[in-house]
């Protein structure tokens, strides 16, 4: 029985699994950032006189 060969295969599989997990986390992170950017409201135009024409006393 070749124990060393088996542990080498197991080690290789662990490395590959970790790489795949890391890639998946990066993809999910990018997807979350895209969703957040898409959900962000557009910045309102700034105008110095906008507050003077809005009735704030109802």
NUNU-516026 format. One record per residue (C-alpha): x, y negated, z negated; residue in one letter; residue number from 1. Coordinates in steps of 0.25 Angstrom, whole numbers, plus 5000, padded with zeros to 4 digits. Layout:
% residues N
+------+------+------+------+-----+
:    u :    v :    w : rest :  nr :
+------+------+------+------+-----+
:    X :    Y :    Z :    A : NUM :
...
+------+------+------+------+-----+
This chain:
% residues 58
+------+------+------+------+-----+
:    u :    v :    w : rest :  nr :
+------+------+------+------+-----+
: 5000 : 5000 : 5000 :    X :   1 :
: 5006 : 4987 : 5004 :    X :   2 :
: 5002 : 4977 : 4993 :    X :   3 :
: 5011 : 4966 : 4998 :    X :   4 :
: 5005 : 4966 : 5012 :    X :   5 :
: 4991 : 4965 : 5006 :    X :   6 :
: 4994 : 4954 : 4997 :    X :   7 :
: 5000 : 4946 : 5008 :    X :   8 :
: 4987 : 4948 : 5016 :    X :   9 :
: 4979 : 4943 : 5004 :    X :  10 :
: 4988 : 4931 : 5002 :    X :  11 :
: 4986 : 4928 : 5017 :    X :  12 :
: 4971 : 4929 : 5016 :    X :  13 :
: 4971 : 4920 : 5003 :    X :  14 :
: 4979 : 4909 : 5011 :    X :  15 :
: 4970 : 4910 : 5023 :    X :  16 :
: 4958 : 4909 : 5014 :    X :  17 :
: 4963 : 4897 : 5007 :    X :  18 :
: 4966 : 4890 : 5020 :    X :  19 :
: 4952 : 4893 : 5025 :    X :  20 :
: 4946 : 4888 : 5012 :    X :  21 :
: 4955 : 4875 : 5013 :    X :  22 :
: 4950 : 4873 : 5028 :    X :  23 :
: 4936 : 4875 : 5023 :    X :  24 :
: 4937 : 4864 : 5012 :    X :  25 :
: 4943 : 4854 : 5022 :    X :  26 :
: 4932 : 4856 : 5032 :    X :  27 :
: 4921 : 4855 : 5021 :    X :  28 :
: 4928 : 4842 : 5016 :    X :  29 :
: 4928 : 4836 : 5030 :    X :  30 :
: 4913 : 4840 : 5031 :    X :  31 :
: 4910 : 4833 : 5018 :    X :  32 :
: 4918 : 4820 : 5022 :    X :  33 :
: 4910 : 4820 : 5035 :    X :  34 :
: 4897 : 4821 : 5028 :    X :  35 :
: 4901 : 4810 : 5018 :    X :  36 :
: 4905 : 4801 : 5029 :    X :  37 :
: 4892 : 4803 : 5037 :    X :  38 :
: 4884 : 4801 : 5025 :    X :  39 :
: 4891 : 4788 : 5021 :    X :  40 :
: 4882 : 4776 : 5023 :    X :  41 :
: 4887 : 4766 : 5034 :    X :  42 :
: 4893 : 4753 : 5027 :    X :  43 :
: 4883 : 4742 : 5027 :    X :  44 :
: 4887 : 4729 : 5034 :    X :  45 :
: 4891 : 4719 : 5025 :    X :  46 :
: 4885 : 4705 : 5027 :    X :  47 :
: 4887 : 4693 : 5017 :    X :  48 :
: 4872 : 4689 : 5019 :    X :  49 :
: 4865 : 4702 : 5018 :    X :  50 :
: 4862 : 4701 : 5003 :    X :  51 :
: 4856 : 4687 : 5005 :    X :  52 :
: 4844 : 4692 : 5014 :    X :  53 :
: 4841 : 4704 : 5005 :    X :  54 :
: 4830 : 4702 : 4994 :    X :  55 :
: 4835 : 4708 : 4982 :    X :  56 :
: 4824 : 4704 : 4973 :    X :  57 :
: 4812 : 4712 : 4975 :    X :  58 :
+------+------+------+------+-----+
